[in-house]
Amino acid sequence: MTDLSWIGVWLLIVGAVAIVLEGAVAVMLTVRIARRAEFLNARLKSEQAQLTSAVDRLNQALADTQVLWQPYRRLLRWLGHPLTIALMQSFARRRAAAR
């Protein structure tokens, strides 16, 4: 009869030990996740800095290209006009038909 009264005490002790072990595992996993998050944050900042410098270089190249193409702007507008394109296509068809 006394053995049955100790079952509840032992179950309480085993339950408390299980809760403590789960807490320890949760703390270890949380520490691992926090370290990984710090590493990924540092890596993200590095990649973001590289991306920002690349965008700056691209914007500078685009500005340089616009300055270089400025004298040809009127010619490019004429070449992009639908009537000019139709005329060029007409010449191409005539040339293809003549062959």
PyRosetta script that sets phi, psi and omega in degrees:
from pyrosetta import init, pose_from_sequence

init()
pose = pose_from_sequence("MTDLSWIGVWLLIVGAVAIVLEGAVAVMLTVRIARRAEFLNARLKSEQAQLTSAVDRLNQALADTQVLWQPYRRLLRWLGHPLTIALMQSFARRRAAAR")
pose.set_psi(1, -35.7)
pose.set_omega(1, 179.5)
pose.set_phi(2, -71.1)
pose.set_psi(2, -27.1)
pose.set_omega(2, 178.2)
pose.set_phi(3, -65.0)
pose.set_psi(3, -36.6)
pose.set_omega(3, -179.8)
pose.set_phi(4, -68.9)
pose.set_psi(4, -29.3)
pose.set_omega(4, -179.5)
pose.set_phi(5, -74.3)
pose.set_psi(5, -25.2)
pose.set_omega(5, 179.4)
pose.set_phi(6, -82.1)
pose.set_psi(6, -12.7)
pose.set_omega(6, -179.1)
pose.set_phi(7, -62.1)
pose.set_psi(7, -43.3)
pose.set_omega(7, 179.4)
pose.set_phi(8, -63.0)
pose.set_psi(8, -38.7)
pose.set_omega(8, 179.0)
pose.set_phi(9, -66.4)
pose.set_psi(9, -44.6)
pose.set_omega(9, 179.5)
pose.set_phi(10, -65.8)
pose.set_psi(10, -38.1)
pose.set_omega(10, 176.3)
pose.set_phi(11, -63.6)
pose.set_psi(11, -38.8)
pose.set_omega(11, 176.8)
pose.set_phi(12, -63.7)
pose.set_psi(12, -42.3)
pose.set_omega(12, 179.8)
pose.set_phi(13, -66.3)
pose.set_psi(13, -45.3)
pose.set_omega(13, 179.6)
pose.set_phi(14, -63.1)
pose.set_psi(14, -40.8)
pose.set_omega(14, 177.9)
pose.set_phi(15, -63.1)
pose.set_psi(15, -42.2)
pose.set_omega(15, 178.9)
pose.set_phi(16, -64.8)
pose.set_psi(16, -41.5)
pose.set_omega(16, 178.1)
pose.set_phi(17, -63.6)
pose.set_psi(17, -40.6)
pose.set_omega(17, 179.1)
pose.set_phi(18, -63.7)
pose.set_psi(18, -41.0)
pose.set_omega(18, 179.4)
pose.set_phi(19, -65.1)
pose.set_psi(19, -41.5)
pose.set_omega(19, 179.0)
pose.set_phi(20, -64.4)
pose.set_psi(20, -42.3)
pose.set_omega(20, 178.4)
pose.set_phi(21, -63.8)
pose.set_psi(21, -42.6)
pose.set_omega(21, 178.0)
pose.set_phi(22, -63.3)
pose.set_psi(22, -38.6)
pose.set_omega(22, 176.9)
pose.set_phi(23, -63.6)
pose.set_psi(23, -41.3)
pose.set_omega(23, 179.1)
pose.set_phi(24, -64.4)
pose.set_psi(24, -43.0)
pose.set_omega(24, 177.9)
pose.set_phi(25, -63.7)
pose.set_psi(25, -41.6)
pose.set_omega(25, 179.2)
pose.set_phi(26, -63.0)
pose.set_psi(26, -39.1)
pose.set_omega(26, 178.3)
pose.set_phi(27, -65.4)
pose.set_psi(27, -42.8)
pose.set_omega(27, 179.5)
pose.set_phi(28, -63.1)
pose.set_psi(28, -44.1)
pose.set_omega(28, 179.3)
pose.set_phi(29, -65.6)
pose.set_psi(29, -38.0)
pose.set_omega(29, 178.8)
pose.set_phi(30, -64.8)
pose.set_psi(30, -40.6)
pose.set_omega(30, 178.6)
pose.set_phi(31, -65.0)
pose.set_psi(31, -42.0)
pose.set_omega(31, 178.1)
pose.set_phi(32, -62.5)
pose.set_psi(32, -43.4)
pose.set_omega(32, -179.7)
pose.set_phi(33, -65.4)
pose.set_psi(33, -39.8)
pose.set_omega(33, 179.6)
pose.set_phi(34, -64.9)
pose.set_psi(34, -41.5)
pose.set_omega(34, 178.3)
pose.set_phi(35, -64.4)
pose.set_psi(35, -42.5)
pose.set_omega(35, 179.1)
pose.set_phi(36, -64.0)
pose.set_psi(36, -39.6)
pose.set_omega(36, 178.5)
pose.set_phi(37, -64.6)
pose.set_psi(37, -39.8)
pose.set_omega(37, 177.7)
pose.set_phi(38, -64.1)
pose.set_psi(38, -42.8)
pose.set_omega(38, 178.4)
pose.set_phi(39, -62.0)
pose.set_psi(39, -46.4)
pose.set_omega(39, -179.3)
pose.set_phi(40, -66.5)
pose.set_psi(40, -34.5)
pose.set_omega(40, 177.6)
pose.set_phi(41, -65.0)
pose.set_psi(41, -43.3)
pose.set_omega(41, 177.7)
pose.set_phi(42, -63.8)
pose.set_psi(42, -42.2)
pose.set_omega(42, 178.7)
pose.set_phi(43, -64.4)
pose.set_psi(43, -40.2)
pose.set_omega(43, 179.1)
pose.set_phi(44, -64.0)
pose.set_psi(44, -40.6)
pose.set_omega(44, 177.8)
pose.set_phi(45, -64.3)
pose.set_psi(45, -39.0)
pose.set_omega(45, 177.9)
pose.set_phi(46, -64.1)
pose.set_psi(46, -46.6)
pose.set_omega(46, 179.8)
pose.set_phi(47, -64.7)
pose.set_psi(47, -37.0)
pose.set_omega(47, 179.4)
pose.set_phi(48, -66.2)
pose.set_psi(48, -38.1)
pose.set_omega(48, 177.5)
pose.set_phi(49, -65.1)
pose.set_psi(49, -41.8)
pose.set_omega(49, 178.0)
pose.set_phi(50, -64.3)
pose.set_psi(50, -41.4)
pose.set_omega(50, 179.8)
pose.set_phi(51, -65.1)
pose.set_psi(51, -40.2)
pose.set_omega(51, 178.5)
pose.set_phi(52, -63.6)
pose.set_psi(52, -42.3)
pose.set_omega(52, 178.7)
pose.set_phi(53, -67.0)
pose.set_psi(53, -36.5)
pose.set_omega(53, 177.8)
pose.set_phi(54, -66.0)
pose.set_psi(54, -40.1)
pose.set_omega(54, 177.9)
pose.set_phi(55, -65.4)
pose.set_psi(55, -39.6)
pose.set_omega(55, 177.3)
pose.set_phi(56, -62.4)
pose.set_psi(56, -43.1)
pose.set_omega(56, 177.6)
pose.set_phi(57, -63.4)
pose.set_psi(57, -39.6)
pose.set_omega(57, 179.2)
pose.set_phi(58, -65.3)
pose.set_psi(58, -42.3)
pose.set_omega(58, 177.8)
pose.set_phi(59, -63.7)
pose.set_psi(59, -38.7)
pose.set_omega(59, 177.7)
pose.set_phi(60, -65.7)
pose.set_psi(60, -42.1)
pose.set_omega(60, 178.3)
pose.set_phi(61, -64.6)
pose.set_psi(61, -38.6)
pose.set_omega(61, 178.2)
pose.set_phi(62, -64.8)
pose.set_psi(62, -41.4)
pose.set_omega(62, 177.3)
pose.set_phi(63, -64.0)
pose.set_psi(63, -41.6)
pose.set_omega(63, 178.0)
pose.set_phi(64, -63.3)
pose.set_psi(64, -41.0)
pose.set_omega(64, 179.7)
pose.set_phi(65, -64.2)
pose.set_psi(65, -41.5)
pose.set_omega(65, 178.6)
pose.set_phi(66, -63.4)
pose.set_psi(66, -38.8)
pose.set_omega(66, 177.7)
pose.set_phi(67, -65.8)
pose.set_psi(67, -40.5)
pose.set_omega(67, -179.1)
pose.set_phi(68, -67.9)
pose.set_psi(68, -36.5)
pose.set_omega(68, -176.6)
pose.set_phi(69, -86.9)
pose.set_psi(69, -1.6)
pose.set_omega(69, -177.1)
pose.set_phi(70, -57.7)
pose.set_psi(70, -42.5)
pose.set_omega(70, 179.0)
pose.set_phi(71, -65.5)
pose.set_psi(71, -23.0)
pose.set_omega(71, -176.1)
pose.set_phi(72, -98.9)
pose.set_psi(72, 9.3)
pose.set_omega(72, -175.3)
pose.set_phi(73, -60.9)
pose.set_psi(73, -43.4)
pose.set_omega(73, -178.6)
pose.set_phi(74, -66.0)
pose.set_psi(74, -41.5)
pose.set_omega(74, 178.7)
pose.set_phi(75, -62.7)
pose.set_psi(75, -42.7)
pose.set_omega(75, 179.1)
pose.set_phi(76, -64.3)
pose.set_psi(76, -36.2)
pose.set_omega(76, 177.0)
pose.set_phi(77, -64.7)
pose.set_psi(77, -42.2)
pose.set_omega(77, 179.0)
pose.set_phi(78, -64.9)
pose.set_psi(78, -41.5)
pose.set_omega(78, -178.8)
pose.set_phi(79, -67.8)
pose.set_psi(79, -27.3)
pose.set_omega(79, 179.7)
pose.set_phi(80, -87.7)
pose.set_psi(80, -4.2)
pose.set_omega(80, -178.6)
pose.set_phi(81, -69.3)
pose.set_psi(81, 140.9)
pose.set_omega(81, -177.5)
pose.set_phi(82, -60.3)
pose.set_psi(82, -35.1)
pose.set_omega(82, 178.7)
pose.set_phi(83, -68.6)
pose.set_psi(83, -37.9)
pose.set_omega(83, 177.0)
pose.set_phi(84, -65.0)
pose.set_psi(84, -42.4)
pose.set_omega(84, 178.7)
pose.set_phi(85, -63.0)
pose.set_psi(85, -41.9)
pose.set_omega(85, 178.7)
pose.set_phi(86, -63.8)
pose.set_psi(86, -39.4)
pose.set_omega(86, 178.5)
pose.set_phi(87, -63.8)
pose.set_psi(87, -43.8)
pose.set_omega(87, 178.4)
pose.set_phi(88, -63.5)
pose.set_psi(88, -39.0)
pose.set_omega(88, 177.8)
pose.set_phi(89, -66.1)
pose.set_psi(89, -37.1)
pose.set_omega(89, 177.7)
pose.set_phi(90, -63.7)
pose.set_psi(90, -44.7)
pose.set_omega(90, 177.2)
pose.set_phi(91, -61.0)
pose.set_psi(91, -40.0)
pose.set_omega(91, -179.8)
pose.set_phi(92, -65.7)
pose.set_psi(92, -39.5)
pose.set_omega(92, 178.1)
pose.set_phi(93, -66.1)
pose.set_psi(93, -41.3)
pose.set_omega(93, 179.1)
pose.set_phi(94, -63.3)
pose.set_psi(94, -41.0)
pose.set_omega(94, 178.8)
pose.set_phi(95, -65.7)
pose.set_psi(95, -40.0)
pose.set_omega(95, 179.7)
pose.set_phi(96, -68.6)
pose.set_psi(96, -36.5)
pose.set_omega(96, 179.3)
pose.set_phi(97, -71.0)
pose.set_psi(97, -30.6)
pose.set_omega(97, -179.2)
pose.set_phi(98, -73.0)
pose.set_psi(98, -20.9)
pose.set_omega(98, -178.4)
pose.set_phi(99, -80.8)
pose.dump_pdb("model.pdb")
